[in-house]
Amino acid sequence: MKNWVPALQLLGIGFYVAVCIAGGSLCGWWLGGKKPAFVLIGLAIGLVLAVVGVYRMIKPLINNIKDNKNDKGNG
């Protein structure tokens, strides 16, 4: 069960990225009435949100891996 937690976290990250990108694009399409400029702006905002969110979600995983390596090396 211990190995499932990181896998589920990574799965959640994938859904988060998809929702950010699709949501930003759809909001831009809705706001702009099918004008490409608004869709591109919404897409850009969605991509920025996705990158920031993924960084914030992966940072604890990376720190956990580093801590486990340090614990094994000193033991």
C-alpha positions in Angstrom: 0.0 0.0 0.0 3.0 2.3 0.7 3.9 2.3 -3.1 0.4 3.4 -4.1 0.6 6.8 -2.5 3.1 8.3 -4.9 1.4 6.7 -7.9 -1.9 8.2 -6.9 -0.3 11.6 -6.4 1.2 11.5 -9.9 -2.2 10.5 -11.3 -3.7 13.5 -9.5 -1.1 15.7 -11.1 -2.0 14.5 -14.5 -5.7 15.3 -14.0 -4.7 18.7 -12.6 -2.7 19.6 -15.7 -5.5 18.5 -18.0 -8.1 20.5 -16.1 -6.0 23.6 -16.0 -5.2 23.5 -19.7 -8.7 22.6 -20.8 -10.3 24.9 -18.4 -8.2 27.9 -19.4 -8.9 27.2 -23.1 -12.6 26.8 -22.6 -12.8 29.9 -20.5 -11.0 31.9 -23.2 -13.3 30.5 -25.8 -16.4 31.4 -23.7 -15.2 34.9 -22.9 -14.0 35.7 -26.4 -16.8 34.3 -28.4 -14.5 31.9 -30.4 -11.9 34.6 -31.1 -8.5 33.0 -31.2 -6.7 35.6 -29.1 -8.9 34.9 -26.1 -8.4 31.2 -26.5 -4.7 31.6 -26.6 -4.7 33.9 -23.5 -6.8 31.3 -21.7 -4.5 28.6 -22.8 -1.4 30.5 -21.6 -3.1 31.2 -18.2 -4.0 27.5 -17.9 -0.4 26.5 -18.8 1.1 28.8 -16.1 -1.4 27.5 -13.5 -0.5 23.9 -14.5 3.3 24.5 -14.2 3.0 26.3 -10.8 0.7 23.6 -9.5 2.8 20.8 -10.6 5.9 22.3 -9.1 4.0 22.8 -5.8 2.8 19.2 -5.9 6.1 17.5 -6.8 8.3 19.5 -4.5 7.3 17.5 -1.4 7.8 14.2 -3.3 11.3 15.2 -4.3 12.1 16.3 -0.7 10.8 13.0 0.6 13.1 11.1 -1.8 16.1 13.2 -0.8 15.3 12.6 2.9 15.1 8.8 2.4 18.4 8.8 0.5 20.1 10.7 3.3 18.6 8.5 6.0 19.9 5.3 4.2 23.3 6.8 3.6 23.8 7.7 7.3 22.4 4.4 8.7 
